Amino acid sequence: MKDFPKNNFYAVIFSSTKSDDLEGYAEMDEKTMTLAQEQPGYIRYESVANGNKGIFISYWESKEAIENWRKNATHQMAKSQAVKWYKRYLTQICLVESSHLYENL
C-alpha cells in the first residue's frame, strides 16, 4: 500500500446511507475499487461501515487526478446507479495540508 505524503494531497470523503435495493452494487463496487487503484495519482483509501451507513475516503495526489477519475466511464456508470443504491450521500473534496500517521501493527 502506498504511503501517505506528508502534505498537499487531496481527500475525497464519501459518506452515505445505502438503500434497500443493492442489486448489482457489490459487483460494481469491486470493479470500481480495482480500477480506481490503477489510476495515475491514486494514493490509497480507508473506509468504515456501520449497518447501512458508511464513510469512504480516497486519497489523491492532485485535483487533476480526482477529475480524471470522475470522468472515467466505469465510474460514471457506477455513479448513474447512485439514486438506486443510496438513500443519501455526500461527497467532499478536501486539501490535506498536514498529515501524521501512527501505526502500531
Buried (B, 14 or more C-beta within 10 A) or exposed (E): EEEBEEEEBBBBEBBBEBBEEBEEBEEBBEBBEEBBBEBEBBBEBEEEEEEEEBBBBBBBBEEEBBEBBEEBEBBEEBBEBEEEBBEEBEEEEEEBEEEEEEEEE
